[in-house]
Amino acid sequence: MKEGLSTARQYQGRPMNRYTKYIKTKNRYGEEKSVGKLVCVENLTLSEKQANHKKRHPNDKNQKKIKGIFWGKKGYKDTILEEFYEAHIHTFIDSDLNKGWVKIGGEEE
């Protein structure tokens, strides 16, 4: 019977102090094959972990990135689109009733 918190580990059934290292080997037919092997993680101090992280991500400023859409805020692309809509019109462009954008007072794009 299981005991304890079921979400304590990131991957169920896999210990947290090991990771999978893939080793390329050749089988008896000469084909290359990668085999996963569980390897123990060495214990690192916090300063060593930070140094390793800085090596892997040198441009990391450790700032929280806010992702999402700000509906009230207009950006660069919005202004370009507004200029495009002011200078163009969506209308029929040939006798086959195909529609397209045509520049007002100018040639087609």
C-alpha positions as a Markdown table, in Angstrom:
| # | Residue | x | y | z |
|---|---|---|---|---|
| 1 | Met | 0.0 | 0.0 | 0.0 |
| 2 | Lys | 1.3 | 3.5 | -0.9 |
| 3 | Glu | 1.8 | 6.1 | 1.7 |
| 4 | Gly | 2.6 | 9.7 | 1.6 |
| 5 | Leu | 2.0 | 12.4 | -0.9 |
| 6 | Ser | 1.5 | 11.1 | -4.5 |
| 7 | Thr | 2.6 | 14.3 | -6.2 |
| 8 | Ala | 5.9 | 14.7 | -4.3 |
| 9 | Arg | 7.9 | 13.3 | -7.2 |
| 10 | Gln | 7.9 | 14.8 | -10.7 |
| 11 | Tyr | 7.8 | 11.4 | -12.4 |
| 12 | Gln | 6.1 | 8.6 | -10.6 |
| 13 | Gly | 8.2 | 5.5 | -10.1 |
| 14 | Arg | 11.4 | 7.4 | -10.8 |
| 15 | Pro | 13.6 | 8.4 | -7.9 |
| 16 | Met | 14.4 | 12.1 | -7.6 |
| 17 | Asn | 18.2 | 11.6 | -7.1 |
| 18 | Arg | 18.7 | 9.9 | -10.4 |
| 19 | Tyr | 18.4 | 10.9 | -14.0 |
| 20 | Thr | 18.5 | 9.0 | -17.3 |
| 21 | Lys | 21.7 | 9.2 | -19.3 |
| 22 | Tyr | 21.5 | 7.9 | -22.8 |
| 23 | Ile | 24.5 | 5.9 | -24.1 |
| 24 | Lys | 25.0 | 5.1 | -27.7 |
| 25 | Thr | 26.0 | 1.5 | -28.3 |
| 26 | Lys | 26.2 | -0.9 | -31.3 |
| 27 | Asn | 24.4 | -4.1 | -31.4 |
| 28 | Arg | 25.7 | -7.3 | -32.9 |
| 29 | Tyr | 24.5 | -6.3 | -36.4 |
| 30 | Gly | 26.4 | -3.0 | -36.3 |
| 31 | Glu | 23.4 | -0.8 | -35.8 |
| 32 | Glu | 23.7 | 2.2 | -33.4 |
| 33 | Lys | 21.2 | 2.2 | -30.6 |
| 34 | Ser | 20.8 | 4.5 | -27.6 |
| 35 | Val | 20.2 | 2.9 | -24.3 |
| 36 | Gly | 18.9 | 4.7 | -21.2 |
| 37 | Lys | 20.7 | 4.2 | -18.0 |
| 38 | Leu | 19.8 | 5.6 | -14.6 |
| 39 | Val | 22.7 | 7.5 | -13.1 |
| 40 | Cys | 22.9 | 8.9 | -9.6 |
| 41 | Val | 23.0 | 12.7 | -9.3 |
| 42 | Glu | 26.0 | 14.0 | -7.3 |
| 43 | Asn | 25.0 | 16.2 | -4.4 |
| 44 | Leu | 25.8 | 19.9 | -5.2 |
| 45 | Thr | 25.8 | 22.9 | -3.0 |
| 46 | Leu | 23.4 | 25.8 | -3.8 |
| 47 | Ser | 26.3 | 28.0 | -5.0 |
| 48 | Glu | 27.5 | 25.2 | -7.4 |
| 49 | Lys | 24.0 | 24.8 | -8.7 |
| 50 | Gln | 23.8 | 28.6 | -9.3 |
| 51 | Ala | 27.1 | 28.6 | -11.1 |
| 52 | Asn | 26.0 | 25.7 | -13.3 |
| 53 | His | 22.8 | 27.5 | -14.1 |
| 54 | Lys | 24.7 | 30.7 | -15.1 |
| 55 | Lys | 26.9 | 28.6 | -17.4 |
| 56 | Arg | 23.9 | 27.1 | -19.1 |
| 57 | His | 21.9 | 30.4 | -19.3 |
| 58 | Pro | 24.3 | 33.3 | -19.4 |
| 59 | Asn | 21.7 | 35.9 | -20.4 |
| 60 | Asp | 19.3 | 35.0 | -17.6 |
| 61 | Lys | 18.4 | 38.2 | -15.6 |
| 62 | Asn | 16.3 | 36.3 | -13.1 |
| 63 | Gln | 13.3 | 38.5 | -13.8 |
| 64 | Lys | 9.7 | 37.2 | -13.9 |
| 65 | Lys | 8.4 | 37.2 | -17.5 |
| 66 | Ile | 4.7 | 38.2 | -17.8 |
| 67 | Lys | 3.2 | 36.4 | -20.7 |
| 68 | Gly | -0.3 | 37.1 | -22.1 |
| 69 | Ile | -2.3 | 39.6 | -24.0 |
| 70 | Phe | -2.9 | 43.1 | -22.8 |
| 71 | Trp | -6.1 | 44.0 | -24.5 |
| 72 | Gly | -6.0 | 47.8 | -23.7 |
| 73 | Lys | -2.4 | 48.3 | -24.7 |
| 74 | Lys | -1.6 | 49.0 | -28.3 |
| 75 | Gly | 1.8 | 47.9 | -29.6 |
| 76 | Tyr | 4.0 | 48.4 | -32.7 |
| 77 | Lys | 2.1 | 45.9 | -34.8 |
| 78 | Asp | -1.3 | 47.5 | -34.0 |
| 79 | Thr | -0.1 | 50.9 | -35.3 |
| 80 | Ile | 1.3 | 49.3 | -38.5 |
| 81 | Leu | -2.0 | 47.5 | -39.1 |
| 82 | Glu | -4.0 | 50.8 | -38.6 |
| 83 | Glu | -1.8 | 52.5 | -41.1 |
| 84 | Phe | -2.3 | 49.6 | -43.5 |
| 85 | Tyr | -6.1 | 49.7 | -43.1 |
| 86 | Glu | -6.1 | 53.5 | -43.7 |
| 87 | Ala | -4.1 | 53.2 | -46.9 |
| 88 | His | -5.8 | 50.0 | -48.3 |
| 89 | Ile | -9.2 | 48.7 | -49.2 |
| 90 | His | -10.4 | 45.0 | -49.5 |
| 91 | Thr | -12.3 | 44.7 | -52.7 |
| 92 | Phe | -12.7 | 42.7 | -55.9 |
| 93 | Ile | -9.5 | 42.6 | -57.9 |
| 94 | Asp | -10.4 | 40.7 | -61.1 |
| 95 | Ser | -13.3 | 39.4 | -63.2 |
| 96 | Asp | -13.4 | 36.0 | -61.4 |
| 97 | Leu | -14.7 | 37.8 | -58.3 |
| 98 | Asn | -11.5 | 37.2 | -56.3 |
| 99 | Lys | -10.9 | 39.6 | -53.4 |
| 100 | Gly | -7.7 | 41.3 | -52.3 |
| 101 | Trp | -6.2 | 44.3 | -50.7 |
| 102 | Val | -5.7 | 47.3 | -53.0 |
| 103 | Lys | -3.8 | 50.5 | -52.1 |
| 104 | Ile | -6.1 | 53.5 | -52.2 |
| 105 | Gly | -4.9 | 56.0 | -54.8 |
| 106 | Gly | -2.1 | 53.7 | -56.0 |
| 107 | Glu | -1.1 | 50.4 | -57.6 |
| 108 | Glu | -1.8 | 46.9 | -56.3 |
| 109 | Glu | 0.6 | 45.3 | -53.9 |
